[in-house]
Amino acid sequence: MNTNKSRTTDCDALVRVAEAKWDAAIRDHPDLEVAITLQRRLINRSIKLISELESLGLPNWTMSTDQICIKLNAGIPILRGENISLPVDILTPALLDFCNELAQSDAKEAVSHLIDVLQQHRIDPGSLVAASLARNQHAIRTTSVHIGLSPDLVWLVAELATIPAAFVLQQKLFEPSKKSKLNSIHTAMANWNGKGCPACGSWPALAEIRCEHRDLRCSFCGISWSASILKCAYCGGHEHGIFEIIMPDREKSIYQIELCKNCQGYLKSVNVTTTTPGPLIAITDLATTDLDFTATARGYVRPELYLINGENSCI
């Protein structure tokens, strides 16, 4: 769990770490250079947005330690179901900025259609980013199909614009000023038995192994969390013959894949010497694309996100 006391992210340091990771990824995977070049632009824009939100103190939302612990103990992600006022006046231009970045890829025609829809307010930007923060993939997909947009593209653009806000929110949630409050949250986090990320409800992007300790990492809000036993990150299966870990390349033993025959889900696992900053987890995710190919070739998938009671089916 992120427990830094300062609420201000060192964005310059983030950029330096990101550049080193991208350079290493291109050296190891030159075939990913085009994708990495695009990701460079997207994440650098995201880091600037984090800085902007933090400087303005946005999103302006707080939650008491007792409320946090009650939700965690009930297995409900903290941010799910909350009425959080997002800075739409800042995030709307960000939506269009990310669209313009993606328009430089092969998806130019589809992105141009999405830009038109956003500018015509056929999709309300506020509702879009709210659905993204709520991890309501079903609502975004339903609306996208109805309008004739690519659901995956709309989900991606909304996520890119919302990730910085989610990161700032979790920084506030997990930085209580009193040690007693921090201990209470630590206890609730250690006992977390809900689905996915305890902050936002996303499935983990990957697991990081550091000093023989396994942390699940959320690429949306950026937190890490641990499970008391080694088990499937999706359904909790851990029985012998159901849950297994494979090492696709013996020469690259830092990379593994967790496979679950119960739900057919997979999760990538990477040995690290230092914990990856939350906003940069997507870099590791992209650099380990070969593990995704290995898992999907065996018939395993990353499950879709889930709805909780009361969440809307459209935006």
C-alpha positions in Angstrom: 0.0 0.0 0.0 1.2 3.5 -0.8 2.0 5.2 2.5 4.1 8.2 1.5 3.4 11.1 3.8 3.7 13.8 1.1 0.6 14.4 -1.1 2.7 15.9 -3.8 4.1 13.5 -6.5 7.6 14.1 -7.7 6.6 14.2 -11.4 10.1 15.0 -12.6 11.4 11.8 -10.9 8.5 9.9 -12.4 9.5 11.0 -15.9 13.1 10.0 -15.3 12.1 6.5 -14.1 9.7 6.1 -17.0 12.3 7.1 -19.6 14.7 4.5 -18.2 12.0 1.8 -18.3 11.1 2.7 -21.8 14.7 2.6 -23.0 15.2 -0.8 -21.4 12.0 -2.1 -22.9 13.0 -1.0 -26.4 16.4 -2.7 -26.0 14.8 -5.9 -24.9 11.8 -5.7 -27.3 12.6 -3.6 -30.4 9.4 -4.9 -32.0 7.5 -2.9 -29.4 9.1 0.4 -30.3 6.0 1.9 -32.0 3.7 0.9 -29.1 6.2 2.3 -26.6 6.6 5.6 -28.5 2.8 6.0 -28.2 2.8 5.0 -24.6 5.5 7.6 -23.9 3.3 10.4 -25.1 0.2 9.1 -23.2 2.0 8.6 -19.9 3.9 11.8 -20.0 0.5 13.6 -20.6 -0.9 11.6 -17.7 1.9 12.7 -15.4 1.3 16.3 -16.3 -2.3 15.9 -15.4 -1.4 14.4 -12.0 0.7 17.5 -11.3 -2.1 19.8 -12.4 -4.7 18.0 -10.2 -2.5 18.0 -7.2 -1.6 21.7 -7.5 -5.3 22.5 -7.5 -6.1 20.1 -4.7 -8.5 18.1 -6.9 -10.5 16.0 -6.8 -11.8 17.7 -3.6 -13.1 14.6 -1.7 -12.3 13.0 1.6 -13.4 9.9 3.5 -13.0 9.1 7.2 -10.8 6.3 8.4 -13.8 4.6 9.9 -15.7 4.7 6.6 -12.6 3.3 4.8 -12.3 0.4 7.2 -16.0 -0.4 7.2 -16.0 -0.7 3.4 -12.7 -2.7 3.3 -14.0 -5.1 6.0 -17.2 -5.6 4.0 -15.2 -6.5 0.9 -16.3 -3.3 -1.0 -13.6 -1.2 -2.9 -13.3 2.2 -1.2 -14.1 4.3 -4.2 -16.9 2.2 -5.6 -20.4 3.6 -5.0 -19.0 7.0 -3.8 -20.3 10.3 -5.0 -17.0 11.8 -6.1 -17.1 15.2 -7.8 -14.5 15.0 -10.6 -13.0 18.2 -12.1 -14.8 17.8 -15.5 -13.5 21.2 -16.7 -10.0 19.8 -16.5 -10.7 16.2 -17.5 -12.7 17.1 -20.6 -9.7 18.7 -22.4 -7.7 15.7 -21.3 -10.1 13.4 -23.0 -9.6 15.3 -26.3 -5.8 15.4 -25.7 -5.6 11.7 -25.4 -7.8 11.3 -28.4 -5.4 13.5 -30.4 -2.5 11.4 -29.3 -4.2 8.1 -30.3 -5.2 9.7 -33.6 -1.6 9.4 -34.6 -1.9 5.6 -34.5 -3.7 3.2 -36.8 -7.0 4.0 -35.0 -7.2 7.5 -36.6 -10.7 7.1 -38.2 -12.3 5.6 -35.1 -10.7 8.3 -32.9 -11.9 11.0 -35.1 -15.5 9.7 -34.7 -15.0 9.7 -30.9 -13.7 13.3 -31.0 -16.8 14.4 -32.9 -19.1 12.6 -30.4 -17.4 14.3 -27.5 -17.5 17.7 -29.0 -21.1 17.3 -29.9 -21.8 16.1 -26.3 -23.5 13.0 -27.6 -21.6 11.4 -24.7 -21.4 13.6 -21.6 -17.8 13.9 -20.6 -18.7 14.0 -16.9 -20.7 10.8 -17.1 -17.9 9.2 -19.0 -15.2 9.9 -16.5 -17.5 9.1 -13.6 -18.3 5.6 -15.2 -14.6 5.1 -15.7 -13.7 5.9 -12.1 -16.5 3.5 -11.0 -14.9 0.9 -13.2 -18.3 0.5 -14.9 -17.1 -1.1 -18.1 -20.5 -2.5 -18.9 -22.1 1.0 -19.0 -19.4 2.4 -21.2 -19.6 -0.5 -23.6 -23.4 -0.4 -23.8 -23.4 3.3 -24.6 -20.5 3.0 -27.1 -22.2 0.3 -29.1 -25.5 2.3 -29.1 -23.7 5.3 -30.6 -21.6 3.3 -33.0 -18.2 3.7 -31.3 -15.6 1.2 -30.6 -16.2 0.2 -26.9 -12.6 -0.6 -26.3 -11.5 2.8 -27.6 -14.0 4.7 -25.5 -13.0 2.7 -22.4 -9.3 3.4 -23.1 -9.7 7.1 -23.6 -11.9 7.4 -20.5 -9.4 5.4 -18.5 -6.4 7.5 -19.7 -8.2 10.7 -18.6 -9.3 9.3 -15.2 -6.2 7.4 -14.1 -4.6 10.6 -12.8 -7.7 11.5 -10.7 -7.8 7.9 -9.3 -4.1 8.1 -8.4 -4.6 11.5 -6.6 -7.6 10.1 -4.8 -5.8 7.0 -3.5 -2.9 9.2 -2.4 -5.3 11.1 -0.2 -7.0 7.9 1.1 -3.8 6.2 2.2 -2.0 9.2 3.7 -3.6 9.7 7.1 -1.8 12.1 9.4 -2.0 10.0 12.5 -0.2 6.7 13.0 -3.3 5.2 14.7 -5.4 5.8 11.6 -2.7 4.3 9.4 -2.6 1.2 11.5 -6.3 0.7 11.3 -6.2 0.9 7.5 -3.2 -1.4 7.4 -5.2 -4.0 9.3 -8.3 -3.6 7.1 -6.1 -3.9 4.0 -4.3 -7.0 5.3 -7.7 -8.6 5.8 -9.1 -7.6 2.4 -11.1 -10.4 0.9 -13.0 -8.6 -1.8 -12.7 -8.7 -5.5 -9.8 -6.9 -7.2 -8.2 -3.7 -6.0 -9.4 -2.6 -2.6 -9.3 1.1 -3.6 -11.0 1.1 -7.0 -12.1 -2.5 -7.8 -9.9 -3.0 -10.8 -8.3 -6.3 -11.4 -4.6 -6.3 -10.9 -2.4 -5.6 -14.0 0.3 -7.9 -12.6 2.0 -9.1 -9.5 5.4 -7.9 -8.3 7.7 -10.1 -6.3 10.1 -8.2 -4.1 12.3 -9.9 -1.4 10.0 -13.0 -1.8 6.9 -10.9 -1.0 4.1 -10.8 -3.6 2.1 -7.6 -4.1 -0.7 -7.2 -6.6 -0.5 -4.0 -8.6 -3.3 -1.9 -9.9 -2.5 0.1 -13.0 -5.6 2.3 -12.7 -5.2 3.9 -9.2 -1.7 2.7 -8.6 -1.9 0.9 -5.2 -0.5 -2.4 -4.2 -2.0 -5.0 -2.0 -1.2 -8.5 -0.7 -3.1 -11.7 -0.3 -2.6 -13.9 2.8 -2.0 -16.9 0.6 -0.8 -17.4 -2.9 -4.0 -17.7 -4.9 -5.8 -16.7 -8.1 -6.3 -13.0 -8.1 -9.8 -13.4 -9.7 -11.6 -16.3 -8.1 -9.4 -17.1 -5.2 -8.6 -20.7 -6.3 -5.4 -22.1 -4.9 -5.8 -25.8 -4.8 -3.1 -28.0 -6.3 -3.9 -28.8 -9.9 -6.1 -25.8 -10.2 -3.7 -22.9 -9.6 -0.2 -23.1 -11.0 2.7 -20.9 -11.8 4.7 -21.4 -15.0 8.0 -19.9 -16.2 7.8 -19.5 -20.0 11.5 -18.7 -20.4 14.0 -20.3 -18.1 16.6 -17.8 -19.1 14.3 -15.0 -18.0 13.3 -16.4 -14.6 12.1 -13.0 -13.3 9.0 -13.4 -15.4 6.2 -15.9 -14.5 2.6 -16.4 -15.3 -0.1 -17.4 -12.7 -2.7 -19.7 -14.3 -6.1 -20.7 -12.8 -8.0 -23.6 -14.3 -11.1 -22.8 -12.3 -11.8 -19.4 -13.9 -9.4 -19.6 -16.8 -7.8 -16.4 -15.6 -4.1 -15.5 -15.8 -1.9 -12.9 -14.1 1.7 -11.9 -15.0 4.3 -12.0 -12.2 7.5 -10.1 -12.3 10.4 -10.1 -9.9 11.6 -6.6 -9.0 14.3 -4.9 -6.9 12.2 -1.8 -6.3 8.4 -1.3 -6.3 7.2 0.4 -9.5 5.5 3.8 -9.0 1.8 3.4 -9.6 1.5 5.7 -12.7 4.2 3.6 -14.4 2.8 0.1 -13.9 1.5 0.2 -17.5 5.1 0.3 -18.8 5.8 -3.1 -17.2 2.5 -4.4 -18.5 3.4 -3.4 -22.1 7.0 -4.6 -21.8 5.7 -8.1 -20.8 3.3 -8.5 -23.7 5.0 -11.8 -24.6 3.6 -13.3 -21.4 0.1 -12.3 -22.5 0.6 -14.1 -25.8 1.8 -17.2 -24.0 -1.2 -17.2 -21.6 -3.8 -16.5 -24.2 -2.3 -19.2 -26.5 -3.1 -21.7 -23.7 -6.7 -20.5 -23.5 -6.4 -18.2 -20.5 -7.9 -14.7 -20.3 -8.1 -11.5 -18.2 -11.6 -11.4 -16.9 -13.9 -8.4 -17.5 -14.5 -6.0 -14.6 -17.6 -6.6 -12.5 -20.6 -4.5 -11.4 -21.7 -4.0 -7.9 -25.4 -3.6 -6.9 -26.8 -0.2 -7.8 -24.4 0.6 -10.6 -25.9 1.9 -13.9 -25.9 -0.2 -17.0 -25.3 2.8 -19.3 -24.0 6.4 -19.2 
